[in-house]
């Protein structure tokens, strides 16, 4: 019988055969598999991976933040960040996603110059490891492209040294009419090299030059990077822009079979190196395509639930949950070994491609117009016919909740909290952006400084000003932090909120959005219901399946429900979590 190591090498070889089936390699895939295992520090003493294992629980909550979202004089930002989290979210947030913390040249970190070092302006690897010792650490693997100022690309321009053959080029007259991209900039960057002018593929910008994974040396370079990140304490890998990894002329160059197989191969290596490590794929694309990155529980452990932010925001701005409800009913339960990564705000804007086929053009345009009315910015992409189409809404989530499609109103705070009460209760792991946790508002000055719409939601707090804001009773920041911490403290004690616990959508009309969660041992049930309108509404408890011989509690208020025949009144945007136990 084959040993776990022999089985690993066999699996890697099969995956490499798929990836490089049309490539004339200089070595056998068997030899390449051995090299990859060695680079990942996997030897004949490695142990087998148990498939379909959930490496998460209801206690997992991920804070999304830049390393310098909070800055303090005479202290490196990573130390400031660690201190702030420990002081303000120690009991509720057990994981932190630090957005790219490496030297970079543009795109707020996503144009990496050097993958192996920490940006000196943020701190060093010791600061990163200190955070990883206290919380699960999530890091970006910016795998599609790197900075044009990187050592590798400098060698490409010189035509020699490591990296000289790492980048994807194509003849300038290549047919790219079917290529799908999220940007309107020219696809090719012309570069003079010793072998002549080369057209370098740039999916995102001319400072972000795309790798050529047809060259196995690129794959090996990234395996070395992954091994280093594991050694530095990274447990969760966010595969940035992974959908664009593999390019073939004459195709859409997105979601190609080879890309999926690369994800499978990297999962194989990462899981064997650290059994509880997790891969989350970042694929801001239409929902059906996004779901394919689960594979058969052999690709991403988790996928970003990209349709959730625009659908949830649309629900709360229209007072109608029709589209959110339809989508939730259509979503497949994540099988064991996979889960959803839920979020409603991040360092990027609110993507609109994930609601293609879910919202009508009229509904999307009304949403875009409303967000613009609340001070948001809209980024566009060029479609196949050359027209401009809204691609992303850029706005802080707190400001996005200022009102409805009818205009601004007095329900900003409760609408904002309602959005999180829904997201925290859904099947999957919740991710919360630090600027949502703090109720940060639109940063127009940063847009002026950078020229990027995304900067509107990438504010950098000065530590003393943040402390003042959290102590100022006339401002909303302390209330936001305390309220969201309270919801999270309740959430992490409920077995029915396990990321893989059963979920069913409730049918309570279009003004109540509701779903039922049941723990994996079937002992706890929670009915999660929100009034998504700006009017008070009465909810007949008889509409719910509240078993009469159980005790029932409303977890958010802490009150016991004694009369199952009564109607309870929900204030505008109020949420209730009705459970048969109070949790752990």
Residue pairs with C-beta under 8 A, 6 or more apart in sequence:
2 10
3 44
4 46
4 47
4 48
5 37
5 42
5 43
5 44
5 45
5 46
7 48
8 37
8 42
8 46
8 268
8 272
9 30
9 33
9 34
9 37
11 268
12 33
12 36
12 37
12 265
12 268
12 269
13 29
13 30
13 33
15 261
15 264
15 265
15 268
16 29
16 32
16 33
16 265
17 29
18 257
18 258
18 261
19 213
19 258
19 261
19 262
19 265
20 29
20 214
20 216
23 214
25 32
25 216
27 216
32 216
35 220
36 219
36 220
36 223
36 265
36 269
37 43
37 269
39 220
39 223
39 224
39 227
40 223
40 226
40 227
40 269
40 270
40 272
40 273
41 227
41 273
42 269
42 272
42 273
46 272
47 272
47 275
49 271
49 272
49 275
50 275
51 297
51 298
51 337
52 297
52 335
52 336
52 337
53 275
53 336
53 337
54 336
54 337
54 339
54 498
54 499
54 500
55 275
55 276
55 277
55 278
55 301
56 278
56 339
56 429
56 499
57 498
57 499
58 491
58 492
58 493
58 494
58 495
58 496
58 497
58 498
58 499
58 501
59 94
59 492
60 94
60 95
60 136
60 429
60 499
61 92
61 93
61 94
61 95
61 429
61 430
61 431
61 432
61 488
61 491
61 492
62 93
62 95
62 96
62 97
62 136
62 138
62 236
62 341
62 429
62 430
62 431
62 432
63 85
63 89
63 93
63 95
63 96
63 97
63 431
63 432
63 433
63 434
63 437
64 97
64 99
64 343
64 346
64 347
64 431
64 432
64 433
64 434
65 81
65 96
65 97
65 98
65 99
65 433
65 434
66 98
66 99
66 108
66 109
66 347
66 434
66 458
66 460
67 77
67 78
67 81
67 98
67 99
67 101
67 119
67 122
67 123
68 77
68 81
68 121
68 122
68 460
69 77
69 81
69 434
69 435
69 459
69 460
69 461
70 77
70 80
70 81
70 84
70 434
70 460
70 461
70 462
70 463
70 466
71 77
71 80
71 460
71 461
71 462
71 463
72 80
72 462
72 463
72 464
73 463
75 463
76 121
76 122
76 123
76 124
76 127
77 121
77 122
77 123
78 98
78 101
78 118
78 122
78 123
78 127
78 128
78 130
78 131
79 123
79 127
79 130
80 463
81 96
81 98
81 131
82 127
82 130
82 131
82 134
84 463
84 466
85 93
85 96
85 135
86 134
88 481
88 485
89 437
89 485
91 485
91 489
92 485
92 488
92 489
92 492
93 135
93 432
93 488
94 135
94 136
94 492
95 135
95 136
95 137
95 138
95 236
96 131
96 135
96 136
96 137
96 138
97 138
97 139
97 236
97 238
97 431
98 128
98 131
98 137
98 138
98 139
99 108
99 109
99 140
99 347
100 108
100 109
100 110
100 112
100 140
100 142
101 109
101 118
101 119
101 122
101 123
101 128
101 139
102 109
102 112
102 113
102 114
102 115
102 117
102 118
102 119
103 112
103 113
103 114
103 117
103 119
103 120
104 110
104 111
104 112
104 113
104 119
104 147
105 111
105 113
105 147
105 148
105 149
105 207
106 147
106 205
106 207
106 208
107 204
107 205
107 207
107 208
108 347
108 452
108 454
108 455
108 458
109 119
109 140
110 140
110 142
110 204
110 208
110 240
111 145
111 146
111 147
111 148
111 205
111 207
111 208
112 142
112 146
112 147
112 150
113 146
113 147
113 149
113 150
113 151
114 150
114 151
115 142
115 146
115 225
116 225
116 228
117 125
118 124
118 125
118 127
118 128
125 232
128 137
128 232
128 233
129 232
129 233
131 137
131 233
132 232
132 233
132 234
132 235
133 233
136 235
136 236
137 233
137 234
137 235
137 236
138 234
138 235
138 236
138 237
138 238
138 280
139 229
139 234
139 236
139 237
139 238
140 237
140 238
140 240
141 222
141 225
141 226
141 229
141 237
141 238
141 239
141 240
142 240
142 241
143 211
143 222
143 239
143 240
143 241
143 242
143 245
144 203
144 204
144 210
144 211
144 240
144 241
144 242
144 244
144 245
145 202
145 203
145 204
145 208
145 209
145 210
145 211
145 241
146 152
146 153
146 208
146 209
146 211
147 153
147 207
147 208
147 209
148 189
148 206
148 207
148 208
148 209
149 207
150 163
151 162
151 163
152 162
152 163
152 166
152 167
153 163
153 166
153 167
153 209
154 163
155 161
155 162
155 163
155 164
156 163
156 164
156 165
156 166
156 167
156 191
156 193
156 200
156 209
157 191
157 192
157 193
158 164
158 193
158 194
159 193
159 194
159 195
160 194
162 221
165 212
165 215
165 217
166 211
166 212
166 215
166 217
166 218
166 221
167 200
167 201
167 209
167 210
167 211
167 212
168 200
168 201
168 210
168 211
168 212
168 214
168 247
169 198
169 199
169 200
169 201
169 212
170 188
170 199
170 201
170 247
170 249
171 199
172 188
172 190
172 199
174 199
174 249
175 249
175 250
176 187
176 249
177 384
178 250
178 251
178 252
178 253
178 384
179 187
179 251
179 252
179 253
179 254
180 252
180 253
180 254
181 187
181 203
181 204
181 244
181 381
181 382
182 203
182 204
182 284
182 353
182 381
182 391
182 392
183 203
183 204
183 205
183 381
184 380
184 381
184 382
184 388
185 202
185 204
185 205
185 206
186 202
186 206
187 201
187 202
187 203
188 199
188 200
188 201
188 202
189 199
189 200
189 202
189 206
189 209
190 197
190 198
190 199
190 200
191 197
191 198
191 199
191 200
192 198
200 209
200 210
201 209
201 210
201 247
202 208
202 209
202 210
203 210
203 241
203 244
204 241
210 244
210 247
211 218
211 245
212 218
212 247
213 219
213 245
213 246
213 258
213 262
219 262
222 266
223 266
223 269
226 237
226 266
226 269
226 270
226 273
227 273
229 237
230 270
230 273
230 274
230 277
234 277
235 274
235 276
235 277
235 278
236 277
236 278
236 279
236 280
237 270
237 277
237 278
237 279
237 280
238 280
238 282
239 263
239 266
239 279
239 280
239 281
239 282
239 300
240 282
241 282
242 259
242 263
242 281
242 282
242 283
242 293
243 254
243 255
243 259
243 281
243 283
243 285
243 289
243 293
244 253
244 254
244 259
245 256
245 258
245 259
245 262
246 253
246 256
246 258
246 259
246 262
247 253
247 256
248 256
254 285
255 283
255 285
255 289
255 292
260 292
260 293
260 295
260 299
263 279
263 281
263 293
263 295
263 299
263 300
264 295
264 298
264 299
266 279
267 279
267 298
267 299
267 300
267 301
270 277
270 279
271 277
278 301
278 302
279 299
279 300
279 301
279 302
280 300
280 301
280 302
280 303
280 304
280 341
281 293
281 299
281 300
281 302
281 303
281 304
282 304
283 289
283 290
283 293
283 303
283 304
283 306
284 304
284 306
284 348
284 351
284 353
284 354
285 306
285 353
285 354
286 353
286 354
286 356
286 357
287 306
287 307
287 327
287 354
287 355
287 357
287 358
288 357
290 303
290 304
290 306
290 307
290 354
291 303
291 332
293 299
293 300
293 303
294 300
294 303
294 334
294 335
294 338
297 335
297 336
297 337
297 338
300 338
301 337
301 338
301 339
302 338
302 339
302 340
302 341
302 428
302 429
303 338
303 340
303 341
304 341
304 343
305 340
305 341
305 342
305 343
305 426
305 428
306 351
306 353
306 354
307 327
307 354
307 355
307 358
308 342
308 343
308 344
308 423
308 426
309 343
309 344
309 345
309 350
309 351
310 350
310 351
310 352
310 354
310 355
310 359
310 367
310 393
311 323
311 324
311 327
311 355
311 358
311 359
312 324
312 344
312 419
312 422
312 423
313 344
313 350
313 367
313 371
313 400
313 401
313 419
314 323
314 324
314 355
314 359
314 363
314 367
315 321
315 323
315 324
315 513
315 532
316 401
316 404
316 415
316 418
316 419
316 532
316 573
317 367
317 370
317 400
317 403
317 404
317 405
318 366
318 404
318 405
319 404
319 511
319 532
319 533
319 534
319 535
320 510
320 511
320 532
321 510
321 511
321 512
321 513
321 532
322 510
323 355
323 358
323 359
323 363
324 513
325 505
325 510
325 513
326 358
327 358
328 426
328 505
328 515
329 505
331 340
333 427
333 500
333 502
333 503
334 340
334 427
334 428
334 499
334 500
336 500
339 427
339 428
339 429
339 499
339 500
340 426
340 427
340 428
340 429
340 499
341 428
341 429
341 431
342 423
342 426
342 428
342 429
342 430
342 431
343 423
343 430
343 431
343 432
343 433
344 397
344 419
344 420
344 423
344 436
345 396
345 397
345 432
345 433
345 435
345 436
345 457
346 431
346 433
347 433
347 454
347 457
347 458
348 392
348 454
349 377
349 379
349 392
349 393
349 394
349 395
349 453
349 454
349 457
350 371
350 392
350 393
350 394
350 395
350 400
351 391
351 392
352 364
352 368
352 390
352 391
352 392
352 393
353 391
355 364
359 367
364 390
365 390
366 405
367 393
367 405
368 378
368 390
368 393
370 403
370 404
370 405
371 378
371 393
371 395
371 400
372 378
373 407
374 395
374 399
374 400
374 402
374 403
374 408
375 395
375 399
375 442
375 444
376 393
376 394
376 395
376 399
376 400
376 442
376 456
377 393
377 394
377 395
377 447
377 453
377 456
378 390
378 392
378 393
378 394
378 453
379 390
379 391
379 392
379 393
379 394
379 453
379 454
380 388
380 389
380 390
380 391
381 388
381 389
381 391
382 388
382 389
383 389
392 453
392 454
393 400
394 453
394 454
394 456
394 457
395 442
395 456
395 457
396 435
396 436
396 440
396 441
396 442
396 443
396 456
396 457
396 459
397 416
397 419
397 433
397 435
397 436
397 457
398 412
398 416
398 435
398 436
398 439
398 440
398 441
398 476
398 480
399 441
399 442
401 412
401 415
401 416
401 419
402 408
402 409
402 412
403 409
403 411
403 412
404 534
409 534
411 534
411 572
411 573
412 476
413 476
413 479
413 480
414 571
414 572
414 573
414 574
415 572
415 573
416 439
416 480
417 480
417 483
417 484
417 487
417 573
417 575
418 530
418 531
418 532
418 573
418 574
418 575
420 432
420 436
420 484
420 487
421 487
421 528
421 530
421 556
421 575
421 577
422 513
422 528
422 530
422 575
423 430
424 430
424 487
424 488
424 491
424 497
425 491
425 497
425 515
425 517
425 526
425 528
425 577
426 503
426 515
427 499
427 500
427 501
427 503
427 517
428 499
429 499
430 488
430 491
432 484
432 488
433 457
434 440
435 457
435 458
435 459
436 480
436 484
437 480
437 481
437 484
438 461
438 466
438 477
438 480
438 481
439 476
439 477
439 479
439 480
439 481
440 457
440 459
440 461
440 477
441 459
442 456
442 457
443 455
443 456
443 457
443 458
443 459
444 456
446 455
446 456
446 458
446 459
446 460
447 453
447 455
447 456
449 455
466 477
469 475
469 477
469 478
470 477
470 478
470 481
471 478
472 478
487 556
490 555
490 556
490 577
490 583
491 497
493 582
493 583
493 584
494 517
494 519
494 524
494 526
494 555
494 577
494 579
494 583
494 584
495 501
495 519
495 520
495 521
495 523
495 524
495 583
495 584
496 517
496 518
496 519
496 524
496 525
496 526
496 579
497 517
497 526
498 519
498 520
500 520
501 517
501 518
501 519
501 520
502 516
502 517
502 518
502 520
503 515
503 516
503 517
504 515
504 516
505 514
505 515
506 512
506 514
506 515
506 516
506 527
506 529
506 544
508 514
508 529
508 539
508 543
511 531
511 532
511 533
511 535
511 537
512 529
512 530
512 531
512 532
512 537
512 539
512 570
513 529
513 530
513 532
514 527
514 528
514 529
514 530
515 527
515 528
516 525
516 526
516 527
516 528
516 545
517 525
517 526
517 528
518 524
518 525
518 526
519 525
523 581
524 579
524 580
524 581
524 583
525 579
525 580
526 555
526 577
526 578
526 579
527 544
527 545
527 546
527 576
527 577
527 578
527 579
528 575
528 576
528 577
528 578
529 539
529 544
529 570
529 575
529 576
529 578
530 570
530 573
530 574
530 575
530 576
531 537
531 539
531 570
531 571
531 572
531 573
531 574
531 575
532 573
533 572
533 573
534 572
534 573
535 572
536 569
536 570
536 571
536 572
537 569
537 570
538 567
538 568
538 569
538 570
539 567
539 568
539 569
539 570
539 576
540 567
541 561
541 563
541 564
541 565
541 566
541 567
541 568
542 564
542 565
544 578
546 552
546 561
546 564
546 578
547 580
548 564
550 580
551 560
551 580
551 581
552 560
552 561
552 564
552 578
552 579
552 580
553 559
553 560
553 561
553 578
553 579
553 580
553 581
553 582
554 560
554 561
554 576
554 577
554 578
555 577
555 578
555 579
555 582
555 583
556 575
556 576
556 577
557 576
561 568
561 578
568 576
570 576
